[in-house]
Amino acid sequence: MAMKMNKSKFISKLSKETGYSEEKCILINDIIENYFIFVKKNKVKIIKDLQVKATLSEDDAENVYDIVIRIITREMKNKLKHPFKSQN
C-alpha cells in the first residue's frame, strides 16, 4: 500500500464497508498491495486483477477500488490532523 497502516485494521474496515468475508478481503488486500494505488494507469490493472483473482464483477471491482481509496485517504487525513496520535 501507499502508506503504513495496520493490515488487520485495514482488512476489518474493508470487510465492514464491502460486506465481504475477511478471507475475501485478505485476497483483495494482497491484490492491492501489488500496485501503487494512486497511479491512474494502475486502476485498470487493479480492477482486472480483482475481477480475475477475487472473482468480482466489473462493477463490484470498481466499487471495491473506490472503497479502498476512500479508506486509505481517510486514514491519511486522520494522520495529518493528528500527527502525534498513537499509530496502534
N, C-alpha and C positions, 0 to 999 in steps of 0.2 A: 504494500500500500504506500501511498504517498506520505504518510505520517506515522508517527509512533502512537499506536493505540492498542490497548489490551485486546487481544484476539478474541477471548471468550466474551468480553463485553460487546464487541462489535457483532459477533455471531448471535448473541442473545437479542441485541437490538434489531438485527436483520430478521431474525425469526419472528420477533414480535410485530414488526412492521409489514412483513410479507405474508405471515401466516404459514410459512413453510416449517418443516421439522428442522431440528438442529442439524441432523445429518445432511440434509439438502443445503442448509446454509453454510456448513463447513465446506461442501463441494463448491458452492458459489464463491466463498471466500478464497479458496485455492485458485479458482479461475481469475478472480480479481487481482490477486497478488502477483500474477504473471505479467501484468501490464502496469505502465504508468497511467493511471486512470484519467488524469486531466489533459491528456493529449487527444484532440478531436479524432484523429485517424484511428486511434485505439478503440474508440467507442464501437465502431463497426466490428472489429475483431473480437471484442469482449462479448458483444451481443451474439455473434456467431457461435462463440465457444459456449455461451450459456444455453443456446438452443441445442447444440450437439451434445455437450458433456452433461448438462443438467436437465436435458430433455424438456426445455421450456418452449412455448410458442414464441413467435417473434414479439408479439405484444407483451407477453409476460416477461421476456428477457429485457425489453426496453424499460418496463416498469421497475424491474429489479435494479437495472443500471441506474435509473433515476433515484431510487431509494438509497442505493449505496452512495451516490454523490451527495444526497441530502444528509445522510448520517455523517459522512466524513466532513463536509463543510460545516455542519452544526458543531461538531467536535472541535474543529479548528477555531471557530468563532469563540467557543467557550474558553479555549486555551488562551486566546488573545485577550479576552476580557479578564481572565483570572490567571495570569502567568505564574503566580506563585502557589496556586492551589495544588494540593497533593495530586499526583498523577496515578494514584492507585485506583 
